[in-house]
Amino acid sequence: METHRQYEVVFIVDPTADEDEVTRLTDSFKQIVIDQGGVITKSESMGKRQLAYEILHKTEGSFWLLEIEGSGREIAELERRMRVNDRIIRYITVRVDEDRRRAEKFRAKRAKKAEKRPGNKDEQRRGSAPEFARPDVAEAEEDAA
């Protein structure tokens, strides 16, 4: 039984490549994933950015993010194709389904704990100003006097 996992793939394209070439390259990567049985849940261009350090004598690159849902077989093929492509400067693949599940669990636990707290939720929120520092309360007291 194949389990579907979620992955984020970020890759950097050579800055000398024109927009049409980058679009064709990204579309071919998407097609590879779809042909292997995966699903693209998000495809986003993060634009041209400065690199933190020089890679292959390049100081900037076009960053792309792909969120993929699949079994892992499509990731292996995608990484193989990126490795042999001269236009891809760098790539990284991260499995994010476990992290998202863990974050959702903590979010639910935090919400459950917040429901148990007595009193007004707005008054107990962290970072809220005490009554003497809030301008609306001070003005109301001045008007009443």
C-alpha positions in Angstrom: 0.0 0.0 0.0 1.4 3.4 -1.0 1.0 6.2 1.3 0.7 9.8 0.0 3.2 12.1 1.5 3.7 15.8 1.1 6.9 17.3 -0.1 8.2 20.8 -0.8 10.7 21.1 -3.6 12.6 24.4 -4.0 14.9 24.8 -6.9 17.0 27.7 -8.3 17.2 28.3 -12.0 20.1 29.9 -13.8 19.5 33.7 -14.0 20.7 33.8 -17.7 17.6 31.7 -18.7 14.8 33.7 -20.1 11.2 33.6 -18.8 10.0 31.2 -21.5 12.7 28.7 -20.8 12.1 28.8 -17.1 8.3 28.3 -17.7 9.0 25.3 -20.0 11.4 23.8 -17.5 8.9 24.2 -14.6 6.1 22.7 -16.8 8.3 19.7 -17.7 9.0 19.1 -14.0 5.3 19.3 -13.2 4.6 16.8 -16.0 7.2 14.4 -14.6 5.5 14.4 -11.2 2.0 13.9 -12.8 3.3 11.1 -15.1 4.8 9.3 -12.0 1.4 9.5 -10.2 2.0 12.5 -8.0 -0.2 15.6 -7.6 1.1 19.2 -7.7 -0.7 21.1 -4.9 1.1 24.4 -5.3 3.5 25.9 -7.8 4.9 29.3 -7.1 7.6 31.5 -8.5 9.4 33.3 -5.8 11.2 35.6 -8.3 14.8 36.4 -9.0 16.8 36.8 -5.8 20.4 37.3 -4.6 22.1 34.1 -3.5 23.7 34.0 0.0 27.0 32.9 -1.6 28.3 32.4 -5.1 27.2 29.1 -6.8 28.8 28.1 -10.1 30.0 31.8 -10.5 26.4 33.0 -10.2 25.3 35.5 -7.6 21.5 35.4 -8.3 18.9 33.0 -9.5 15.2 32.4 -10.1 13.6 30.6 -7.2 10.6 28.2 -7.6 8.6 26.3 -5.1 6.6 23.1 -5.9 4.4 21.4 -3.3 3.9 17.8 -4.3 1.7 15.0 -2.9 2.9 11.5 -3.8 4.6 8.3 -2.8 8.2 9.3 -3.2 8.8 7.6 -6.5 8.1 10.9 -8.4 10.5 12.8 -6.1 13.3 10.4 -7.0 12.7 10.9 -10.7 12.3 14.7 -10.3 15.6 14.9 -8.4 17.4 12.8 -11.0 16.2 15.1 -13.8 17.2 18.2 -11.8 20.7 16.7 -11.2 21.4 16.3 -14.9 19.9 19.7 -16.0 22.5 22.4 -16.4 19.9 25.2 -15.8 19.2 24.1 -12.3 21.8 25.6 -9.9 20.5 24.0 -6.7 17.5 22.1 -5.4 16.2 20.8 -2.1 13.4 18.5 -1.3 11.8 18.4 2.2 9.1 16.1 3.4 6.6 18.3 5.3 3.6 16.0 6.1 4.9 14.9 9.5 5.8 18.5 10.5 2.3 19.8 9.4 0.6 17.0 11.3 2.7 17.8 14.5 1.9 21.5 14.1 -1.8 20.8 13.8 -1.7 18.6 16.9 -0.1 21.4 18.9 -2.5 24.0 17.5 -5.5 21.8 18.7 -3.9 21.2 22.1 -3.3 25.0 22.5 -7.0 25.7 21.5 -8.3 23.1 24.0 -6.1 24.6 26.7 -7.4 28.1 25.9 -11.0 26.9 26.2 -10.4 25.7 29.7 -9.1 29.1 31.0 -11.7 31.0 33.1 -12.7 34.6 32.4 -12.8 36.8 29.3 -10.6 35.7 26.5 -9.8 39.3 25.3 -8.6 40.4 28.8 -6.3 37.5 29.2 -4.6 37.6 25.9 -0.9 38.1 26.1 0.4 41.5 25.1 -2.9 43.3 25.9 -2.4 46.5 27.7 -3.6 46.9 31.3 -6.6 49.0 31.9 -4.6 52.1 33.1 -2.6 52.1 29.9 -5.5 51.7 27.4 -6.6 55.0 26.0 -10.3 54.0 25.6 -10.7 53.2 29.3 -8.9 56.3 30.4 -11.0 58.5 28.2 -14.2 56.9 29.5 -13.2 57.5 33.1 -12.3 61.2 32.4 -15.7 61.7 30.7 -17.5 60.2 33.7 -15.8 62.6 36.1 
